[in-house]
Amino acid sequence: MGQKREQAPTWSGAAGRALFGAAIFFILLVLIFKRPIAVAFLLSALMFLLYIPLGHAIDRFMHRRKLRTRQREQPERKTRQ
């Protein structure tokens, strides 16, 4: 079985997800909450700027957690072989 190498989190990945989230936020503000487009754009831009560091921090936390779990499992695998 080949092991899948886990990619470290990147700022560009966090920015891509933040852009997607901000776009959904913008659409919801305009269509459901009936906000003016200028207000919706401003709030979405603020959310975009907030989502980037939060998303990267969550990605980094999850990546480190997965690496720690793999390190703990490695000695168990060697003893079974």
KOLZARO-471586 format. One record per atom (N, C-alpha, C, O): residue number from 1; atom name; y, x, z. Coordinates in pm, whole numbers, plus 50000, padded with zeros to 5 digits. Example, Ala and Ser with C-alpha at 12.3 -4.5 7.8 and 13.67 -1.06 7.14 Angstrom:
<atoms>
@i=1&at=N&c2=49431&c1=51319&c3=50780
@i=1&at=CA&c2=49550&c1=51230&c3=50780
@i=1&at=C&c2=49670&c1=51320&c3=50780
@i=1&at=O&c2=49668&c1=51424&c3=50846
@i=2&at=N&c2=49775&c1=51285&c3=50708
@i=2&at=CA&c2=49894&c1=51367&c3=50714
@i=2&at=C&c2=50003&c1=51290&c3=50787
@i=2&at=O&c2=50114&c1=51341&c3=50804
</atoms>
This chain:
<atoms>
@i=1&at=N&c2=49881&c1=50084&c3=50000
@i=1&at=CA&c2=50000&c1=50000&c3=50000
@i=1&at=C&c2=50125&c1=50088&c3=50000
@i=1&at=O&c2=50138&c1=50176&c3=50085
@i=2&at=N&c2=50214&c1=50065&c3=49906
@i=2&at=CA&c2=50339&c1=50140&c3=49902
@i=2&at=C&c2=50439&c1=50085&c3=50002
@i=2&at=O&c2=50451&c1=49964&c3=50020
@i=3&at=N&c2=50508&c1=50175&c3=50066
@i=3&at=CA&c2=50608&c1=50130&c3=50162
@i=3&at=C&c2=50741&c1=50111&c3=50093
@i=3&at=O&c2=50784&c1=50196&c3=50015
@i=4&at=N&c2=50804&c1=50001&c3=50120
@i=4&at=CA&c2=50935&c1=49972&c3=50064
@i=4&at=C&c2=51041&c1=50045&c3=50147
@i=4&at=O&c2=51049&c1=50028&c3=50269
@i=5&at=N&c2=51121&c1=50126&c3=50079
@i=5&at=CA&c2=51227&c1=50199&c3=50150
@i=5&at=C&c2=51344&c1=50106&c3=50173
@i=5&at=O&c2=51395&c1=50042&c3=50080
@i=6&at=N&c2=51385&c1=50100&c3=50294
@i=6&at=CA&c2=51496&c1=50013&c3=50335
@i=6&at=C&c2=51629&c1=50079&c3=50301
@i=6&at=O&c2=51654&c1=50193&c3=50339
@i=7&at=N&c2=51716&c1=50007&c3=50230
@i=7&at=CA&c2=51847&c1=50060&c3=50193
@i=7&at=C&c2=51943&c1=50046&c3=50310
@i=7&at=O&c2=51945&c1=49944&c3=50379
@i=8&at=N&c2=52022&c1=50148&c3=50331
@i=8&at=CA&c2=52124&c1=50143&c3=50435
@i=8&at=C&c2=52236&c1=50048&c3=50391
@i=8&at=O&c2=52262&c1=50037&c3=50271
@i=9&at=N&c2=52300&c1=49980&c3=50485
@i=9&at=CA&c2=52407&c1=49887&c3=50448
@i=9&at=C&c2=52526&c1=49961&c3=50386
@i=9&at=O&c2=52558&c1=50073&c3=50425
@i=10&at=N&c2=52590&c1=49896&c3=50291
@i=10&at=CA&c2=52706&c1=49955&c3=50225
@i=10&at=C&c2=52826&c1=49862&c3=50239
@i=10&at=O&c2=52812&c1=49742&c3=50260
@i=11&at=N&c2=52944&c1=49922&c3=50228
@i=11&at=CA&c2=53066&c1=49842&c3=50233
@i=11&at=C&c2=53078&c1=49755&c3=50109
@i=11&at=O&c2=53130&c1=49643&c3=50116
@i=12&at=N&c2=53030&c1=49804&c3=49995
@i=12&at=CA&c2=53040&c1=49723&c3=49873
@i=12&at=C&c2=52948&c1=49602&c3=49882
@i=12&at=O&c2=52982&c1=49495&c3=49831
@i=13&at=N&c2=52832&c1=49617&c3=49945
@i=13&at=CA&c2=52744&c1=49503&c3=49964
@i=13&at=C&c2=52807&c1=49400&c3=50057
@i=13&at=O&c2=52797&c1=49279&c3=50034
@i=14&at=N&c2=52871&c1=49449&c3=50162
@i=14&at=CA&c2=52938&c1=49359&c3=50255
@i=14&at=C&c2=53055&c1=49288&c3=50186
@i=14&at=O&c2=53080&c1=49170&c3=50210
@i=15&at=N&c2=53127&c1=49360&c3=50100
@i=15&at=CA&c2=53239&c1=49299&c3=50028
@i=15&at=C&c2=53190&c1=49193&c3=49930
@i=15&at=O&c2=53255&c1=49090&c3=49913
@i=16&at=N&c2=53078&c1=49217&c3=49865
@i=16&at=CA&c2=53023&c1=49117&c3=49773
@i=16&at=C&c2=52985&c1=48989&c3=49844
@i=16&at=O&c2=53016&c1=48879&c3=49796
@i=17&at=N&c2=52919&c1=49001&c3=49957
@i=17&at=CA&c2=52883&c1=48881&c3=50033
@i=17&at=C&c2=53006&c1=48813&c3=50090
@i=17&at=O&c2=53011&c1=48691&c3=50099
@i=18&at=N&c2=53107&c1=48893&c3=50129
@i=18&at=CA&c2=53231&c1=48835&c3=50181
@i=18&at=C&c2=53303&c1=48757&c3=50072
@i=18&at=O&c2=53359&c1=48651&c3=50098
@i=19&at=N&c2=53302&c1=48810&c3=49950
@i=19&at=CA&c2=53365&c1=48740&c3=49837
@i=19&at=C&c2=53294&c1=48607&c3=49811
@i=19&at=O&c2=53360&c1=48505&c3=49789
@i=20&at=N&c2=53162&c1=48608&c3=49814
@i=20&at=CA&c2=53086&c1=48484&c3=49795
@i=20&at=C&c2=53118&c1=48383&c3=49905
@i=20&at=O&c2=53141&c1=48266&c3=49877
@i=21&at=N&c2=53120&c1=48429&c3=50030
@i=21&at=CA&c2=53151&c1=48340&c3=50142
@i=21&at=C&c2=53292&c1=48284&c3=50135
@i=21&at=O&c2=53314&c1=48166&c3=50164
@i=22&at=N&c2=53388&c1=48369&c3=50097
@i=22&at=CA&c2=53526&c1=48324&c3=50086
@i=22&at=C&c2=53543&c1=48223&c3=49973
@i=22&at=O&c2=53621&c1=48129&c3=49984
@i=23&at=N&c2=53469&c1=48243&c3=49864
@i=23&at=CA&c2=53475&c1=48147&c3=49753
@i=23&at=C&c2=53422&c1=48011&c3=49796
@i=23&at=O&c2=53481&c1=47908&c3=49763
@i=24&at=N&c2=53311&c1=48009&c3=49867
@i=24&at=CA&c2=53256&c1=47883&c3=49918
@i=24&at=C&c2=53356&c1=47818&c3=50014
@i=24&at=O&c2=53376&c1=47697&c3=50010
@i=25&at=N&c2=53417&c1=47899&c3=50099
@i=25&at=CA&c2=53516&c1=47851&c3=50194
@i=25&at=C&c2=53634&c1=47787&c3=50120
@i=25&at=O&c2=53682&c1=47681&c3=50158
@i=26&at=N&c2=53680&c1=47853&c3=50013
@i=26&at=CA&c2=53791&c1=47802&c3=49933
@i=26&at=C&c2=53755&c1=47666&c3=49871
@i=26&at=O&c2=53834&c1=47572&c3=49877
@i=27&at=N&c2=53637&c1=47658&c3=49813
@i=27&at=CA&c2=53593&c1=47532&c3=49750
@i=27&at=C&c2=53585&c1=47420&c3=49852
@i=27&at=O&c2=53627&c1=47308&c3=49825
@i=28&at=N&c2=53532&c1=47449&c3=49968
@i=28&at=CA&c2=53522&c1=47347&c3=50073
@i=28&at=C&c2=53661&c1=47302&c3=50119
@i=28&at=O&c2=53685&c1=47182&c3=50138
@i=29&at=N&c2=53752&c1=47396&c3=50135
@i=29&at=CA&c2=53888&c1=47360&c3=50178
@i=29&at=C&c2=53957&c1=47269&c3=50077
@i=29&at=O&c2=54024&c1=47173&c3=50115
@i=30&at=N&c2=53941&c1=47300&c3=49950
@i=30&at=CA&c2=54010&c1=47222&c3=49846
@i=30&at=C&c2=53942&c1=47087&c3=49825
@i=30&at=O&c2=54009&c1=46984&c3=49823
@i=31&at=N&c2=53810&c1=47086&c3=49809
@i=31&at=CA&c2=53740&c1=46962&c3=49772
@i=31&at=C&c2=53714&c1=46868&c3=49890
@i=31&at=O&c2=53732&c1=46747&c3=49878
@i=32&at=N&c2=53672&c1=46922&c3=50002
@i=32&at=CA&c2=53633&c1=46835&c3=50113
@i=32&at=C&c2=53750&c1=46810&c3=50209
@i=32&at=O&c2=53773&c1=46698&c3=50252
@i=33&at=N&c2=53822&c1=46918&c3=50242
@i=33&at=CA&c2=53928&c1=46903&c3=50340
@i=33&at=C&c2=54065&c1=46875&c3=50279
@i=33&at=O&c2=54163&c1=46859&c3=50352
@i=34&at=N&c2=54071&c1=46868&c3=50145
@i=34&at=CA&c2=54192&c1=46828&c3=50071
@i=34&at=C&c2=54314&c1=46912&c3=50108
@i=34&at=O&c2=54424&c1=46858&c3=50122
@i=35&at=N&c2=54297&c1=47041&c3=50124
@i=35&at=CA&c2=54408&c1=47132&c3=50152
@i=35&at=C&c2=54473&c1=47173&c3=50020
@i=35&at=O&c2=54406&c1=47179&c3=49917
@i=36&at=N&c2=54604&c1=47200&c3=50023
@i=36&at=CA&c2=54669&c1=47251&c3=49901
@i=36&at=C&c2=54606&c1=47384&c3=49859
@i=36&at=O&c2=54558&c1=47460&c3=49944
@i=37&at=N&c2=54606&c1=47412&c3=49730
@i=37&at=CA&c2=54541&c1=47531&c3=49678
@i=37&at=C&c2=54601&c1=47658&c3=49737
@i=37&at=O&c2=54527&c1=47752&c3=49767
@i=38&at=N&c2=54732&c1=47663&c3=49754
@i=38&at=CA&c2=54795&c1=47784&c3=49810
@i=38&at=C&c2=54748&c1=47810&c3=49953
@i=38&at=O&c2=54720&c1=47924&c3=49989
@i=39&at=N&c2=54740&c1=47705&c3=50031
@i=39&at=CA&c2=54693&c1=47719&c3=50170
@i=39&at=C&c2=54546&c1=47760&c3=50172
@i=39&at=O&c2=54506&c1=47847&c3=50249
@i=40&at=N&c2=54466&c1=47696&c3=50087
@i=40&at=CA&c2=54323&c1=47728&c3=50081
@i=40&at=C&c2=54303&c1=47873&c3=50037
@i=40&at=O&c2=54215&c1=47942&c3=50089
@i=41&at=N&c2=54384&c1=47919&c3=49942
@i=41&at=CA&c2=54372&c1=48058&c3=49896
@i=41&at=C&c2=54409&c1=48156&c3=50007
@i=41&at=O&c2=54340&c1=48256&c3=50027
@i=42&at=N&c2=54515&c1=48127&c3=50079
@i=42&at=CA&c2=54557&c1=48216&c3=50188
@i=42&at=C&c2=54450&c1=48222&c3=50297
@i=42&at=O&c2=54415&c1=48331&c3=50343
@i=43&at=N&c2=54398&c1=48108&c3=50337
@i=43&at=CA&c2=54294&c1=48107&c3=50440
@i=43&at=C&c2=54167&c1=48176&c3=50392
@i=43&at=O&c2=54101&c1=48247&c3=50468
@i=44&at=N&c2=54133&c1=48155&c3=50266
@i=44&at=CA&c2=54014&c1=48220&c3=50210
@i=44&at=C&c2=54032&c1=48371&c3=50203
@i=44&at=O&c2=53937&c1=48446&c3=50229
@i=45&at=N&c2=54152&c1=48417&c3=50170
@i=45&at=CA&c2=54178&c1=48561&c3=50167
@i=45&at=C&c2=54166&c1=48620&c3=50307
@i=45&at=O&c2=54111&c1=48729&c3=50324
@i=46&at=N&c2=54215&c1=48550&c3=50406
@i=46&at=CA&c2=54201&c1=48597&c3=50544
@i=46&at=C&c2=54054&c1=48600&c3=50586
@i=46&at=O&c2=54010&c1=48695&c3=50652
@i=47&at=N&c2=53979&c1=48498&c3=50548
@i=47&at=CA&c2=53837&c1=48496&c3=50580
@i=47&at=C&c2=53763&c1=48610&c3=50510
@i=47&at=O&c2=53673&c1=48671&c3=50568
@i=48&at=N&c2=53802&c1=48639&c3=50386
@i=48&at=CA&c2=53742&c1=48750&c3=50313
@i=48&at=C&c2=53762&c1=48881&c3=50389
@i=48&at=O&c2=53668&c1=48959&c3=50406
@i=49&at=N&c2=53885&c1=48904&c3=50435
@i=49&at=CA&c2=53914&c1=49026&c3=50509
@i=49&at=C&c2=53842&c1=49032&c3=50643
@i=49&at=O&c2=53811&c1=49141&c3=50692
@i=50&at=N&c2=53815&c1=48918&c3=50701
@i=50&at=CA&c2=53741&c1=48913&c3=50827
@i=50&at=C&c2=53591&c1=48928&c3=50805
@i=50&at=O&c2=53522&c1=48992&c3=50885
@i=51&at=N&c2=53539&c1=48870&c3=50696
@i=51&at=CA&c2=53396&c1=48874&c3=50667
@i=51&at=C&c2=53346&c1=49016&c3=50637
@i=51&at=O&c2=53232&c1=49048&c3=50671
@i=52&at=N&c2=53428&c1=49099&c3=50575
@i=52&at=CA&c2=53380&c1=49233&c3=50535
@i=52&at=C&c2=53335&c1=49316&c3=50655
@i=52&at=O&c2=53219&c1=49358&c3=50658
@i=53&at=N&c2=53421&c1=49340&c3=50754
@i=53&at=CA&c2=53373&c1=49424&c3=50866
@i=53&at=C&c2=53265&c1=49355&c3=50950
@i=53&at=O&c2=53175&c1=49421&c3=51001
@i=54&at=N&c2=53275&c1=49223&c3=50965
@i=54&at=CA&c2=53171&c1=49153&c3=51041
@i=54&at=C&c2=53036&c1=49159&c3=50970
@i=54&at=O&c2=52933&c1=49182&c3=51034
@i=55&at=N&c2=53038&c1=49138&c3=50840
@i=55&at=CA&c2=52913&c1=49144&c3=50763
@i=55&at=C&c2=52852&c1=49283&c3=50766
@i=55&at=O&c2=52730&c1=49297&c3=50778
@i=56&at=N&c2=52936&c1=49385&c3=50754
@i=56&at=CA&c2=52884&c1=49522&c3=50758
@i=56&at=C&c2=52827&c1=49554&c3=50896
@i=56&at=O&c2=52723&c1=49620&c3=50906
@i=57&at=N&c2=52892&c1=49509&c3=51001
@i=57&at=CA&c2=52842&c1=49535&c3=51136
@i=57&at=C&c2=52707&c1=49467&c3=51158
@i=57&at=O&c2=52617&c1=49526&c3=51219
@i=58&at=N&c2=52692&c1=49346&c3=51110
@i=58&at=CA&c2=52564&c1=49275&c3=51124
@i=58&at=C&c2=52456&c1=49344&c3=51043
@i=58&at=O&c2=52344&c1=49361&c3=51091
@i=59&at=N&c2=52489&c1=49385&c3=50919
@i=59&at=CA&c2=52392&c1=49456&c3=50836
@i=59&at=C&c2=52348&c1=49586&c3=50902
@i=59&at=O&c2=52229&c1=49619&c3=50903
@i=60&at=N&c2=52444&c1=49661&c3=50959
@i=60&at=CA&c2=52413&c1=49788&c3=51024
@i=60&at=C&c2=52323&c1=49765&c3=51146
@i=60&at=O&c2=52229&c1=49840&c3=51170
@i=61&at=N&c2=52354&c1=49661&c3=51224
@i=61&at=CA&c2=52272&c1=49628&c3=51341
@i=61&at=C&c2=52128&c1=49596&c3=51299
@i=61&at=O&c2=52033&c1=49647&c3=51359
@i=62&at=N&c2=52114&c1=49511&c3=51197
@i=62&at=CA&c2=51980&c1=49472&c3=51152
@i=62&at=C&c2=51904&c1=49591&c3=51093
@i=62&at=O&c2=51784&c1=49603&c3=51114
@i=63&at=N&c2=51973&c1=49677&c3=51021
@i=63&at=CA&c2=51909&c1=49795&c3=50962
@i=63&at=C&c2=51858&c1=49889&c3=51072
@i=63&at=O&c2=51745&c1=49936&c3=51066
@i=64&at=N&c2=51942&c1=49915&c3=51170
@i=64&at=CA&c2=51900&c1=50003&c3=51280
@i=64&at=C&c2=51784&c1=49942&c3=51359
@i=64&at=O&c2=51693&c1=50013&c3=51402
@i=65&at=N&c2=51788&c1=49813&c3=51377
@i=65&at=CA&c2=51680&c1=49745&c3=51449
@i=65&at=C&c2=51548&c1=49758&c3=51373
@i=65&at=O&c2=51443&c1=49783&c3=51434
@i=66&at=N&c2=51552&c1=49742&c3=51242
@i=66&at=CA&c2=51432&c1=49755&c3=51161
@i=66&at=C&c2=51379&c1=49898&c3=51164
@i=66&at=O&c2=51258&c1=49920&c3=51170
@i=67&at=N&c2=51470&c1=49997&c3=51160
@i=67&at=CA&c2=51426&c1=50136&c3=51167
@i=67&at=C&c2=51360&c1=50168&c3=51301
@i=67&at=O&c2=51259&c1=50237&c3=51305
@i=68&at=N&c2=51418&c1=50117&c3=51410
@i=68&at=CA&c2=51357&c1=50139&c3=51543
@i=68&at=C&c2=51218&c1=50077&c3=51551
@i=68&at=O&c2=51126&c1=50135&c3=51607
@i=69&at=N&c2=51204&c1=49959&c3=51495
@i=69&at=CA&c2=51074&c1=49891&c3=51496
@i=69&at=C&c2=50972&c1=49973&c3=51418
@i=69&at=O&c2=50859&c1=49989&c3=51462
@i=70&at=N&c2=51011&c1=50024&c3=51303
@i=70&at=CA&c2=50919&c1=50107&c3=51224
@i=70&at=C&c2=50881&c1=50235&c3=51297
@i=70&at=O&c2=50766&c1=50280&c3=51289
@i=71&at=N&c2=50977&c1=50295&c3=51367
@i=71&at=CA&c2=50947&c1=50418&c3=51441
@i=71&at=C&c2=50848&c1=50391&c3=51553
@i=71&at=O&c2=50762&c1=50475&c3=51581
@i=72&at=N&c2=50859&c1=50276&c3=51617
@i=72&at=CA&c2=50764&c1=50241&c3=51722
@i=72&at=C&c2=50625&c1=50214&c3=51666
@i=72&at=O&c2=50525&c1=50244&c3=51730
@i=73&at=N&c2=50618&c1=50157&c3=51544
@i=73&at=CA&c2=50489&c1=50124&c3=51484
@i=73&at=C&c2=50420&c1=50246&c3=51426
@i=73&at=O&c2=50298&c1=50244&c3=51410
@i=74&at=N&c2=50492&c1=50351&c3=51392
@i=74&at=CA&c2=50433&c1=50468&c3=51328
@i=74&at=C&c2=50322&c1=50533&c3=51409
@i=74&at=O&c2=50216&c1=50559&c3=51352
@i=75&at=N&c2=50338&c1=50561&c3=51538
@i=75&at=CA&c2=50226&c1=50620&c3=51614
@i=75&at=C&c2=50103&c1=50529&c3=51617
@i=75&at=O&c2=49991&c1=50579&c3=51616
@i=76&at=N&c2=50122&c1=50399&c3=51620
@i=76&at=CA&c2=50010&c1=50306&c3=51620
@i=76&at=C&c2=49931&c1=50316&c3=51490
@i=76&at=O&c2=49808&c1=50310&c3=51491
@i=77&at=N&c2=50001&c1=50330&c3=51379
@i=77&at=CA&c2=49934&c1=50342&c3=51248
@i=77&at=C&c2=49854&c1=50469&c3=51239
@i=77&at=O&c2=49744&c1=50469&c3=51183
@i=78&at=N&c2=49907&c1=50578&c3=51294
@i=78&at=CA&c2=49837&c1=50707&c3=51285
@i=78&at=C&c2=49709&c1=50704&c3=51367
@i=78&at=O&c2=49610&c1=50764&c3=51326
@i=79&at=N&c2=49708&c1=50637&c3=51481
@i=79&at=CA&c2=49589&c1=50632&c3=51564
@i=79&at=C&c2=49482&c1=50544&c3=51502
@i=79&at=O&c2=49363&c1=50567&c3=51526
@i=80&at=N&c2=49521&c1=50446&c3=51424
@i=80&at=CA&c2=49422&c1=50358&c3=51360
@i=80&at=C&c2=49354&c1=50423&c3=51241
@i=80&at=O&c2=49242&c1=50385&c3=51206
@i=81&at=N&c2=49419&c1=50519&c3=51178
@i=81&at=CA&c2=49362&c1=50579&c3=51056
@i=81&at=C&c2=49252&c1=50675&c3=51084
@i=81&at=O&c2=49196&c1=50733&c3=50992
</atoms>
